[in-house]
């Protein structure tokens, strides 16, 4: 996406410092890989999906039921409106934020408790860690499209199984409207929605996904990783998260 829309007053020193902080927390202590690597070479295709993963891919390929808006602006307005699945829930709905044309779409499960108070997705401690993760790969929120699978935080703090399929259908429809180059799936719910398995089983490889929504076919690559809230609880996993972020941008120019 280049520098389109970049803030001319962007504090590069602060961004560099934030990235270094993240690298240090992730355990990165050298700029030299163990073996030579050409970062411009496209990664090898993902391994064949298991039966469970194939089932998940089939679920993700289901065309959304009913008529949905066919432009991203109209869809995002619909997604937080009176016809959305969560419309009757108590709580504030959150639309996707960032750059809808970005090559990278980041999918999280739901708004955080802090988000409900701040009015911003991924705020509070989880948001600050998320921003450091982006800075570590030379990105900020203007370089990505941040999408909540569930627009309203459920009262129980988890997504009920009976609504998961519908939310998956809506996520697939959103993919047809934005066609990102890669997805970063943070946590269990987004991984289950598109890969059919929890993120701990899905992470470790770049997944090639094919989606069919009506007459529109979408091909996209996905990386499953830890949600920032998980990393706050288990900071030792930051090194693994760093590997996932490297995979996300490896051989990929946005």
C-alpha positions in Angstrom: 0.0 0.0 0.0 3.1 2.2 0.1 2.8 5.5 1.9 -0.7 6.4 0.8 -2.5 8.0 3.7 0.6 8.1 5.9 0.7 10.8 8.6 3.4 13.3 7.7 3.9 13.9 11.4 4.5 10.2 12.1 7.1 9.8 14.9 9.5 7.3 13.4 11.8 7.4 16.4 8.9 6.3 18.7 7.8 3.6 16.2 11.4 2.3 16.0 11.6 2.3 19.8 8.3 0.4 20.0 9.5 -2.2 17.5 12.7 -2.7 19.4 10.8 -3.1 22.7 8.6 -5.8 21.0 11.6 -7.6 19.5 13.3 -7.7 22.9 10.2 -9.0 24.6 9.9 -11.7 21.9 13.5 -12.8 22.6 15.0 -11.5 19.3 18.7 -10.9 20.0 20.3 -10.9 16.5 19.5 -9.6 13.0 21.1 -12.7 11.4 19.1 -15.7 10.5 20.5 -19.2 11.0 20.6 -19.7 7.2 20.5 -17.4 4.2 17.0 -16.6 3.1 15.6 -14.7 0.2 12.7 -12.7 1.6 11.4 -11.8 -1.8 10.7 -15.5 -2.7 7.0 -16.4 -2.3 6.5 -19.1 0.5 5.9 -22.7 -0.6 2.2 -23.8 -0.8 0.7 -24.8 2.5 0.5 -28.5 3.3 -2.7 -30.4 2.5 -5.5 -29.9 5.0 -6.5 -32.6 7.4 -10.1 -33.9 7.4 -10.9 -31.5 10.3 -9.3 -28.6 8.4 -11.1 -29.5 5.2 -14.4 -29.4 7.1 -13.5 -25.9 8.4 -12.6 -24.7 4.9 -15.9 -26.1 3.6 -17.8 -24.2 6.3 -16.0 -21.0 5.4 -16.9 -21.4 1.7 -20.7 -21.3 2.4 -22.3 -18.4 0.7 -24.0 -15.9 3.1 -27.7 -16.5 3.3 -30.0 -13.6 2.2 -29.0 -10.4 0.4 -26.1 -8.5 1.8 -24.7 -5.1 0.8 -22.2 -5.4 -2.1 -19.9 -2.6 -1.2 -17.6 -2.5 1.8 -18.9 0.9 3.0 -22.5 -0.3 2.9 -21.7 -3.6 4.4 -19.9 -2.1 7.4 -22.9 0.2 8.0 -25.2 -2.9 7.8 -22.8 -4.8 10.1 -23.4 -2.5 13.0 -27.1 -1.8 12.1 -30.5 -3.1 13.1 -30.2 -6.2 10.8 -26.9 -7.5 12.2 -27.0 -10.8 14.2 -25.9 -9.0 17.3 -28.3 -6.1 17.0 -30.5 -7.1 19.9 -27.5 -7.7 22.2 -26.7 -5.2 25.0 -23.6 -3.3 24.2 -22.0 -1.1 21.6 -21.3 -2.5 18.1 -17.9 -2.1 16.5 -17.3 -1.9 12.8 -14.0 -2.8 11.2 -11.3 -0.1 11.3 -8.2 0.9 9.5 -7.6 0.7 5.7 -10.2 -1.4 3.9 -7.9 -1.6 0.9 -4.9 -2.9 3.0 -3.2 -6.1 1.9 -3.3 -7.4 5.4 -6.6 -8.1 7.3 -6.3 -8.8 11.0 -9.3 -10.7 12.4 -10.0 -10.8 16.2 -12.9 -12.5 18.0 -14.7 -9.6 19.6 -14.2 -6.1 21.3 -12.3 -6.1 24.6 -13.9 -4.8 27.8 -11.6 -1.8 27.5 -12.9 -1.2 24.0 -16.5 -0.8 25.2 -15.3 2.1 27.4 -12.8 3.7 25.0 -14.9 3.2 21.8 -11.8 1.9 19.9 -11.1 -1.7 18.9 -8.1 -3.2 20.7 -7.5 -0.5 23.3 -6.0 -0.8 26.8 -3.1 -3.2 27.5 -4.0 -5.6 24.7 -4.1 -2.7 22.2 -0.8 -1.4 23.3 0.8 -4.8 22.8 -0.9 -5.1 19.4 0.5 -1.8 18.3 4.0 -3.0 19.3 3.5 -6.1 17.3 2.6 -4.1 14.2 5.5 -1.8 14.7 7.8 -4.8 14.9 6.9 -5.6 11.3 7.0 -2.0 10.1 3.2 -1.5 10.2 0.7 0.6 12.1 -3.1 0.6 12.2 -3.4 2.6 9.0 -1.6 -0.3 7.2 -4.2 -3.0 8.1 -7.9 -3.7 8.1 -8.8 -4.7 11.7 -12.0 -6.8 11.8 -13.9 -8.2 14.8 -15.6 -11.5 14.0 -18.3 -10.5 16.5 -19.3 -6.8 16.4 -20.7 -6.7 20.0 -18.9 -8.2 23.0 -21.1 -11.0 24.3 -22.1 -10.8 27.9 -20.3 -14.1 28.7 -17.1 -12.9 27.0 -17.2 -15.7 24.4 -19.0 -16.4 21.1 -21.8 -18.9 21.4 -21.7 -21.9 19.1 -25.1 -21.2 17.7 -24.0 -17.9 16.1 -20.5 -18.9 14.9 -21.7 -20.2 11.5 -23.5 -16.9 10.7 -20.5 -14.8 11.8 -18.3 -17.0 9.6 -20.6 -16.3 6.6 -20.4 -12.6 7.2 -16.6 -12.7 7.5 -16.4 -14.6 4.2 -18.7 -12.0 2.6 -16.4 -9.2 3.9 -13.5 -11.0 2.3 -15.2 -10.9 -1.1 -15.6 -7.1 -0.8 -12.0 -6.3 0.3 -9.9 -9.2 -1.1 -6.8 -8.8 1.1 -3.6 -10.6 0.3 -3.2 -12.2 3.7 -5.1 -12.7 6.9 -3.8 -12.6 10.5 -6.2 -14.7 12.6 -5.7 -13.8 16.3 -7.1 -16.3 18.7 -9.4 -19.3 18.6 -12.6 -18.0 17.2 -11.2 -16.5 13.9 -9.1 -19.6 13.4 -12.0 -21.9 13.9 -14.1 -19.8 11.6 -11.8 -20.0 8.6 -9.5 -23.0 9.3 -11.8 -25.3 11.3 -9.3 -25.7 14.2 -8.1 -23.8 17.2 -5.2 -21.5 16.6 -2.7 -23.6 18.5 -3.2 -26.4 16.0 -3.4 -24.0 13.0 -0.3 -21.9 13.7 3.1 -22.7 12.3 2.4 -22.6 8.6 1.0 -20.2 5.9 -2.4 -21.5 5.0 -3.8 -21.1 1.5 -7.6 -20.7 1.6 -10.1 -20.7 -1.2 -13.6 -19.2 -0.6 -16.7 -19.2 -2.7 -19.4 -16.7 -1.8 -22.2 -16.8 -4.4 -20.4 -16.2 -7.8 -17.4 -14.6 -6.2 -14.3 -16.6 -5.6 -11.6 -15.4 -3.2 -8.1 -16.8 -2.7 -6.2 -15.7 0.4 -3.4 -16.8 2.6 -3.8 -16.9 6.4 -1.5 -17.1 9.4 -3.0 -18.1 12.8 -1.5 -16.6 15.9 -2.0 -15.6 19.5 -4.4 -12.9 20.6 -2.6 -10.1 22.4 -4.7 -10.9 25.6 -3.2 -14.4 25.5 0.3 -13.0 25.2 -0.3 -10.7 28.2 -1.2 -13.8 30.3 1.6 -15.9 28.8 4.5 -13.6 27.8 6.8 -16.5 27.2 4.8 -17.1 24.0 5.9 -13.8 22.5 8.8 -15.5 20.8 6.4 -17.9 19.0 4.2 -14.9 18.1 7.2 -13.2 16.5 7.7 -16.2 14.3 4.1 -15.9 13.2 4.6 -12.3 12.3 7.7 -13.1 10.3 5.7 -15.7 8.4 2.9 -13.1 7.8 5.3 -10.7 6.0 7.8 -13.1 4.6 8.1 -12.9 0.8 5.2 -10.6 0.8 5.2 -6.9 -0.3 2.2 -4.8 0.8 
